[in-house]
Amino acid sequence: MQINGVSAVITGGASGLGLATAARLVDQGAHVVLLDLPTSAGEQVAKELGDRAAFVAGDVRSADDAARA
Ligand SMILES: NC(=O)c1ccc[n+]([C@@H]2O[C@H](COP(=O)([O-])OP(=O)(O)OC[C@H]3O[C@@H](n4cnc5c(N)ncnc54)[C@H](O)[C@@H]3O)[C@@H](O)[C@H]2O)c1
């Protein structure tokens, strides 16, 4: 599977399995958007992942939030 250069939206990406997935994808050259709750550590986590990561505060159950991500 070609990961380098793809963009991925990762729901729940600020912690646990989602964060591990995001880190793995970034390591392999992907861009990632972490869609996670406003109360999560997403902002800080995205900074730590580097330039190819961004955080969108939202709820995966909201179609509008998912579309923004
Ligand atoms: N950790 C495991 O070994 C394991 C094994 C099997 C299943 N699971 C399941 O996988 C899921 C994730 O587990 P985890 O350990 O990564 O949990 P976690 O709590 O570390 O991470 C979940 C993330 O999802 C976010 N989140 C919760 N509700 C959200 C919503 N409505 N919209 C957007 N983001 C939301 C949380 O803020 C958090 O950052 C859970 O449902 C868990 O039960 C985990």
The ligand as an SDF file (V2000), in Angstrom:
LIG
                    3D

 44 48  0  0  0  0  0  0  0  0999 V2000
   -6.9080   -0.1060   23.3780 N   0  0  0  0  0  0  0  0  0  0  0  0
   -7.2640   -1.3590   23.0570 C   0  0  0  0  0  0  0  0  0  0  0  0
   -6.5000   -2.3360   23.2340 O   0  0  0  0  0  0  0  0  0  0  0  0
   -8.6020   -1.6460   22.4230 C   0  0  0  0  0  0  0  0  0  0  0  0
   -8.8980   -2.9510   22.0260 C   0  0  0  0  0  0  0  0  0  0  0  0
  -10.1230   -3.1990   21.4050 C   0  0  0  0  0  0  0  0  0  0  0  0
  -11.0200   -2.1640   21.2080 C   0  0  0  0  0  0  0  0  0  0  0  0
  -10.7260   -0.9040   21.6120 N   0  0  0  0  0  0  0  0  0  0  0  0
  -11.6800    0.1520   21.3640 C   0  0  0  0  0  0  0  0  0  0  0  0
  -11.1250    1.0630   20.4090 O   0  0  0  0  0  0  0  0  0  0  0  0
  -11.5790    2.3850   20.7180 C   0  0  0  0  0  0  0  0  0  0  0  0
  -10.3900    3.2950   20.9590 C   0  0  0  0  0  0  0  0  0  0  0  0
   -9.6220    2.8050   22.0580 O   0  0  0  0  0  0  0  0  0  0  0  0
   -8.3820    3.6290   22.5910 P   0  0  0  0  0  0  0  0  0  0  0  0
   -7.7090    2.7620   23.5920 O   0  0  0  0  0  0  0  0  0  0  0  0
   -7.5930    4.1540   21.4410 O   0  0  0  0  0  0  0  0  0  0  0  0
   -9.1680    4.8100   23.3680 O   0  0  0  0  0  0  0  0  0  0  0  0
   -8.6860    6.2840   23.7750 P   0  0  0  0  0  0  0  0  0  0  0  0
   -9.6540    6.7580   24.8190 O   0  0  0  0  0  0  0  0  0  0  0  0
   -7.2290    6.3410   24.0750 O   0  0  0  0  0  0  0  0  0  0  0  0
   -8.8980    7.1400   22.4450 O   0  0  0  0  0  0  0  0  0  0  0  0
  -10.1710    7.4400   21.9540 C   0  0  0  0  0  0  0  0  0  0  0  0
  -10.1320    8.8510   21.3600 C   0  0  0  0  0  0  0  0  0  0  0  0
  -11.3920    9.0840   20.7310 O   0  0  0  0  0  0  0  0  0  0  0  0
  -11.8330   10.3780   21.0590 C   0  0  0  0  0  0  0  0  0  0  0  0
  -13.2720   10.4370   20.9350 N   0  0  0  0  0  0  0  0  0  0  0  0
  -14.2110    9.8840   21.7510 C   0  0  0  0  0  0  0  0  0  0  0  0
  -15.4490   10.1790   21.3030 N   0  0  0  0  0  0  0  0  0  0  0  0
  -15.2920   10.9340   20.1730 C   0  0  0  0  0  0  0  0  0  0  0  0
  -16.2070   11.5500   19.2680 C   0  0  0  0  0  0  0  0  0  0  0  0
  -17.5430   11.4450   19.4340 N   0  0  0  0  0  0  0  0  0  0  0  0
  -15.7060   12.2530   18.2120 N   0  0  0  0  0  0  0  0  0  0  0  0
  -14.3660   12.3590   18.0320 C   0  0  0  0  0  0  0  0  0  0  0  0
  -13.4500   11.7970   18.8640 N   0  0  0  0  0  0  0  0  0  0  0  0
  -13.9120   11.0850   19.9260 C   0  0  0  0  0  0  0  0  0  0  0  0
  -11.3330   10.6030   22.4880 C   0  0  0  0  0  0  0  0  0  0  0  0
  -11.2880   11.9910   22.7910 O   0  0  0  0  0  0  0  0  0  0  0  0
   -9.9490    9.9510   22.4220 C   0  0  0  0  0  0  0  0  0  0  0  0
   -8.9460   10.8670   22.0150 O   0  0  0  0  0  0  0  0  0  0  0  0
  -12.4800    2.2820   21.9430 C   0  0  0  0  0  0  0  0  0  0  0  0
  -13.8260    2.1620   21.5120 O   0  0  0  0  0  0  0  0  0  0  0  0
  -11.9990    0.9870   22.5990 C   0  0  0  0  0  0  0  0  0  0  0  0
  -13.0340    0.3980   23.3760 O   0  0  0  0  0  0  0  0  0  0  0  0
   -9.5230   -0.6230   22.2090 C   0  0  0  0  0  0  0  0  0  0  0  0
  1  2  1  0
  2  3  2  0
  2  4  1  0
  4  5  1  0
  4 44  2  0
  5  6  2  0
  6  7  1  0
  7  8  2  0
  8  9  1  0
  8 44  1  0
  9 10  1  0
  9 42  1  0
 10 11  1  0
 11 12  1  0
 11 40  1  0
 12 13  1  0
 13 14  1  0
 14 15  2  0
 14 16  1  0
 14 17  1  0
 17 18  1  0
 18 19  2  0
 18 20  1  0
 18 21  1  0
 21 22  1  0
 22 23  1  0
 23 24  1  0
 23 38  1  0
 24 25  1  0
 25 26  1  0
 25 36  1  0
 26 27  1  0
 26 35  1  0
 27 28  2  0
 28 29  1  0
 29 30  1  0
 29 35  2  0
 30 31  1  0
 30 32  2  0
 32 33  1  0
 33 34  2  0
 34 35  1  0
 36 37  1  0
 36 38  1  0
 38 39  1  0
 40 41  1  0
 40 42  1  0
 42 43  1  0
M  CHG  2   8   1  16  -1
M  END
$$$$
